[in-house]
Amino acid sequence: MHGRILIVEDTEELAELYMLYLQNEGFECKLAFDAETALPLARNEDWDLIVLDINLPGMDGFQFLEQLRKTKSTPVMILTAREADEDVILGLGVGADDFVTKPCPPKVLAARVRAHIRRTITLQTRQNGGIVKFGPFELDIEGMYLTRNGEPVSLSAREFNILKELVVNPGKPFTPEDLYARVWGQEYGDISAVGVYIQRLRKKLEDDSANPFYIQTQYGMGYRFNPEAFAEANP
């Protein structure tokens, strides 16, 4: 999945572990071990999400967030060992977007980050009138059509619905059974039809359908839409 994540965590081993997991998910990450270092990074660079520990040396996470919110609206996920309701209320009150309690296994944190980025993409899609841009393409969710460099691309209803499921869930792998249930509305049937429609889509989308960039196969897990395609549309 595509996205830039700033991790602010004073335990270096834990911060590096989080970074490793998120990089494996396709995110670009940068580390800061205290709020004083993190604040200019957060203000001067564009981030899709900041993962913020509360118990930092010097300026704590709440103070960092108060300062950040004076100039930036970057989404912030608070990560803390504190469990008191007052801390949750304070964190959300000063502008946090999510709250994760430590100890948090790195794979759980990565899942929460993925979910947050997907929600952001979905919200941006709605704000753009249901238009999703990737590479030279624009997918109109409500109008149910696809264009490439402004020219219409002919899609059947099933091709469109498969593409829509993949595009609005970037990076998430779907098994053929998943797609069949979502698009055909049936739990059982000719699952091999999914592969046929994927091949049709690749011929219409890809420069080289044998080496697909947009609709990728994640072996053992299914098909996924490449999140890097969004960066292509918004360099």
N, C-alpha and C positions, 0 to 999 in steps of 0.2 A: 504494500500500500504506500502511496506517495504522501509526503508531508514532512514538515520541519518541526522537530520537537526540541525544546530546551528543558533539560533536566537539572533542577536545582536541589542538590542533596549533599549533605556534608560528609556522609559516610562514603568514602571514595570507592571501596569495593562494591558496595550496593549500587552506587550510581553507575559504575562501569558494567555491572551485571544487567541493570535495566537497559542501558544503552545497547548492549549486545543483543538482547532479546528484541528490542525495537528495530535495530538495524536489520536483523534477520527477517523482520516483517516488511522491510523496504523503506523504513523511515530514515531521514537524515537527522542525526542527533548531535547536540553539543552539550557539554557538561559545565556546570558551575558549582563550586563547593561552598559558596557563601552568597548571601544576598547582595553584598556590596559589589561583587564581581558580576552577578547575574543581572542587576538592574540596568546598567548601560547596554548590555546585550539585548535585554528584553525591549528596551526603548528604541534602539537603533537598528534592529533587524526585524524582519517579518517572520513570525512563527505561527504554525497552525495550532500549537498547543504548548503550554508550559506545565510541566509536572513539578510541583513545588512542595518541598518538605517544610513543615512548620518550625520544627526545633532546629534552627540554624544558629551558629555562633554569631555574636554581634546582632545586627538587624535580623529579627525573626521573620517567618514567612508572612504573618499578618501585616507587619510593617512594610515589607516588600510589596505586598499586594496593594496596600493603601497608596503607596507611592506610584506604582505602575498604573493604577486606575485613574490617576490625574491626567495621563496623556494617552494611554493605550487601552483597547478593549480586547486584547488577545485572550482567547479562552485559557483558563487556568484550572488544572486539576490538583487539588490539595492532597498531599500524601503525608500522613501523620500517625504517630503512635497514640495520640490522644483520642479518647473515646467519649468524653463528656459531651452532652448535648450542647452545652454552652459554647464549646469550641466549634461545633458544626455550625451553630447559628452565627457565631462571629465570623467564621470563614466565609460563609455564604453572604453574610451581611456586607463584607468589604469587597465582594465582587468575585468570589470563586464560582466556577461553573460546575464543579463536581468535587466529591469528597471521598477519598479512599483511605481506609484504616490499615495501618501497618500492624503486624507483619503482613505484607502483600506479596505472594509469590510472583516472580517476574512474568510468568506466562499469564497470570490473572491481570496484572497491570497492562500487559500488551493487549489483551482482549478488551479491556476497558478503553484503552487509547483508540484501538480500531473502531470500537462502537461510537466513540465520540466523533472521530473524523467522519465516519459514515453519516452520522446525524447532521454534521455540518454541511456535507455535500448535498444531502437531501434538502436541507433548509435553503441552501443557495439555489438549488434547482427550482424550488417553489418560488423563491424571490425573483428568479429569472423568467417567470411565467411558464415553468415546466420545460424549459429548454436546457438540455445537457450538451455541452461542447466537448469534443475530444478529437485531437488531430484536426483534419479538415472537415470533420463531420459535425452536424447539429441534429440531435435527436429531440423531437417535439413529443413529449410524453402525452400531453392532452390531445394534440392533433393526430397522433399516431403516424408520424412520417419521419423520414430521415433524409437529410441532404448532405451532399459532399461538395464543398466549395460553392454552395448555393444552388447546386443542381440536384433534383430529386433522385433518390436511390429507391428503386422498386423493392418493396418487402411484402411478403405475405403476412397475414395476421399473426401466424405462429412465429415466423421469423422475427417480427417486431416484438412480440411478447417475450421471446427468449432473450433478445438483445436488451430489452428494457430491464428484465430481472437481473442480468449481469451488470449492466451499466450503473444501476442505482445501488448496487452492492459491490463496489470496486474492491478487488483483492480477496473477496470471499469465494471459496471454491464451492461449486454446486455439483453434486453427483448427477448422473443422468436421471436417476429416480427422483431427485429433488426437483429438477426442471420439469420432468414429466408431470409430477403432481401439481406444480404451480401453473404450468401453461396449458396442459390438457385437462386439468381438473380431475384427474383420476389417479388412484394409487397404483393400479395395476394396468398393464397394457404392453404395447410393443415399444419397450424402452429404447430399442435400437434406432427408432425414429429420431430421437434427440440428436444422436451423432450425425444423422443425415442433414438435419436442419443446421447444426453447427457448421458443417462443411459448406453448406450453401451461404451462410452468413460470412464465413471467412473468404469465400470467393468474391463477395461483394465489398468487403471491407479492406482486406489485406492486399498489400503490394505483392506479397509472396505467401500464398495460402499454405504452403508447405512449412513455412517458418513464421507462424502468426505472431503479430505484435499485440493486437487488441484482445482477441479471445484466445487465451492460453490454456493449455492442458497442464494441470497440476497432478502429476502421476500419483495414482492411488487415491486421489481425493476428488477429481472432477475438473470442471471448467471454471475459469475465473476471468474477470475482465481486468486488464492490466491498468492499475492506477496511474502509472506514468503517462498514460495517454492524455490525462487532464493537463499535465504540465506542457505537453505538446501544443495544446490549444491556447494556453496562457503563458507563453514564454516570459 
